[in-house]
Amino acid sequence: MIRTVVLTITASFAASLLTVVPASAAYCQTEHGVFVPEKSSGVPSLWAPTGSIVTIKPNQQSRIWAGVAFTGTNGPPGWVDLAPWSFPLPDRPVFSLITRISNNYSPTIYRYAGYDTSFVNNQPNPGFVILRTNDDHPGNGSGAFIADVSVCT
């Protein structure tokens, strides 16, 4: 019985991954080397129409120093500590790379982008892909993350 449940969850999870990137995506635009400084509260990248597939591929060699005394630098995955409610993306690693779709019509939530990630822009309106660090006080550290951003329609 337990094996059946585990296989069912695994199959459902695998199916959801397969549907993220449909074969019908006809046109893709990529911006390479998007520079996301620790001090920034949001770096705009490509325009993402509703229904488009957004892919973020961070350079794992890029580093920031979060501005916390007696700590070293970290890459896009961030720290192992999860962010409190005061951060842009609570319950995800602090000082990690995060993204969202920004438009003038509706607020959007951030998504974790510390590792390669793809998602469908299911917002009712198009907007720009925004990248930033999951930092409640951007600007007190140094360095930058670098990522490639693709949008396929």
N, C-alpha and C positions, 0 to 999 in steps of 0.2 A: 504494500500500500504506500509506504513512504517513498519507495523508488518511483512509483508511478507519478506521484505529486512532484518530485524533483525533476523528472523528465518532462513533465508538462510545463513547469515553470521555465526550464531551460529552453524548450522548444518555443514557447511564447516569446521569451526574451530574444532568441535568435531570429524569430520571424519579425520582431519589431526592428531589429537592426537592419534586416534586409530591406525593409520598406522605407528606410530613411533616404536612400539615394535611388530614385526610380530611373529606369533605363531611358525614359522619355526626355531627360534633361538634354536640351538641344544646344544651348549657348552658355558658355562659362567665361567669366571674367575673373582675373586673378591680380591682386596687388601683392607683390613680393616685398619682403623686408619692411613691414609696417613697424615703425619705431614707437614704442609705448613707454615713455619715461615714467619713472616712479613718481615724479612730481605732478603728473597730469591727472585730471579727474575725468578724462575721456578723450580718446583720439578717434576721430571719424575716419572711416575707410570707405568701402564700396557701398553703392546704393543696392538695397535688397528689396525687390518687388514682393508683394504678397505671394506666397506659394513657392518662392525660390528656395534653393538649398544653399545654406551658408556653411562653409568649411573653414575652420581655423586650425592652422598648423604652426604651433609655436616652435621657435628655435630653442632647443633644450640647453644650448650653451649660453644663451643670454642670461644676464644676472642683474638683480637689484640688491641694494642694501636698504632695508625697510626703515632705517632710522632708529632702530631699537638698540640702545647701548649694550655693548658687550656681545653682540651677535655678528655673525658673518653674512655673506651674501646668499641668495637663494635663486633658483630658477623658476620658470613659469608654474610648476606644480605647487609652489608655495611651501609653507610650513605644515607640519603635521597637526598643529593646533587648529581647531575650528573657530571661525569668526563669530563674535557675539552679535547681537541685534544692531549695534551701532555701525557696523560695516555695511558696505553696499550689498554684499551677498552673504547673509548670515548662514551659519552651519556648513560652510565650505572653507577650505584652507585659507588662513590669513596670508596676505601678501602674495597671492597667486594671480594669474592672468584670468580676467573675466571679460565677458562680452554681452552685448544686448543690441537690439534693434531700436533706434531712436527715431521718433517722428513727432510731429506737432499735434497729433490727434489722440493718442492714447498712451498711457505710461506702460513701459515694458519692464519686465524683470531681468536681472542679470543671469547669466549662465556661466558655469565653470568652464574654463578653456585652458587649463594647465597642461593638458595633453591634447593631441589631435581630437577635434570634435566636429561633428556635423549635426545640423538641425534644420528643420523647415521653418521658414518665416511664416508662421500661421497667424500673425497679427492682421487685423482687418485693413490696415493701411501699410504702404511701403515705408521704408526708412533707411537710414544709414547704419551700417555695422559700426558699433562703438567698442573700442577696447580700452581697458584700464586695469590697474592693480586693485585687488580686494584690500584696500587700505582705508582706514577711517581718517587718516591725516596725510594725504598725499603731499609731498614736498619736503618732508623732513628727512628723507633719505637720499639715495643717489642711484644711478644706473638706469637701465631700461631693458624691457623685454622686446624681442623682435619676433614677428609672426608673419606668415603668409595668409592672406584672406582670399577666399574664392566664393563667388556667387554664381550659381547655375540656375537658369530659368528654363 
